Structures are given as structure tokens and as C-alpha cells.
Amino acid sequence: MSTTGTIRKTLVLDAGPTAEAAVILAEQTTLAEHVTLARFKWTIEVAINDDIPFELWGSGTQALWRLLSAIAYTSETVSLYEVVSRLDLNNRRAVAEAVAVLCGTR
């Protein structure tokens, strides 16, 4: 996963499983240190805060953001294996929980 290229700075998700997955990733992973989460009546907004530039995030945290972007927008793709291979155990657990929400098994 290269840090070059364009990344979305703000993700807006409609209420439902994708928004629930976004909340899990934004609150229970290392993304929590780098993003703000805003809950509205019908949407969830996750935005990168500018405290630390994306290029300086750890590779696992960058992978989490790319995963979250792929969950939010069908135009984005990511290798789940590549994401998981970069994560520590706590981040892997949160990703598993988020995917379970998306699959309707939680």
C-alpha cells in the first residue's frame, strides 16, 4: 500500500451497517488518534484531522483508513489481506468486528 496518490480526507456514510462499521474503526483502532467522528441524524462523518499528516501515520493506520474508505465508497478498493497483515491484534479485532457488522452477523 503506497502512501502516494489521492486519499479522501472526509467520509460520509448513511446510517446502517456501513456507518456502524465506520464507528467501530474510528473509535476502536489507531484511527481514533487521527480522525474526528461526527454523528448526525441520517449520516456519520469521519474526517482526518490535520494534526499529523497522513504520510506520517503508521502503515497499519493508513491501511485502516483505506479500508474505511473502501467500506464507504464502492469506487475504492483495498486488499483485506494486505490491511490485516499490517495490523496489531487490537486493530485486527476491531476490523473483524466491523466486517461482522457489514455481514450482518453481529
C-alpha positions, -999 to +999 in steps of 0.1 A: +000+000+000+017+031-012+011+064+006+013+083-027-018+091-046-050+108-035-068+099-004-102+111+008-100+134+038-137+131+047-160+101+045-198+105+048-218+073+054-255+068+055-269+053+087-268+015+087-242-012+087-215+008+069-219+037+094-217+012+123-186-003+108-171+032+104-178+040+141-160+008+152-130+015+131-129+052+141-133+046+178-116+013+185-085+014+163-055+036+160-075+057+136-090+073+168-058+092+172-061+107+137-098+113+129-128+131+141-162+114+142-194+133+139-229+117+142-258+133+126-294+121+123-290+102+090-253+101+085-219+096+101-189+118+090-154+106+096-127+132+088-089+132+090-077+158+115-046+177+103-026+172+135-003+146+118-001+144+080-014+111+065+020+103+051+034+102+087+008+078+100+019+042+106+013+018+077-013-001+097-033+031+104-030+041+068-043+007+059-073+011+082-082+045+066-080+029+032-102+000+044-127+025+058-127+044+025-134+012+006-163+004+030-177+038+025-173+041-013-176+014-039-152+032-062-124+025-037-108-009-034-085-025-009-070-059-002-083-071+031-054-094+034-029-065+029-048-044+055-049-072+081-012-081+076-002-046+087-023-046+119-016-055+155-040-077+174-062-049+188-067-034+154-074-068+139-101-074+164-118-042+155-116-049+118-132-084+125-160-067+144-165-041+117-167-068+090-191-089+111-214-058+113-212-055+075-220-091+070-250-089+094-235-115+118-233-091+148 
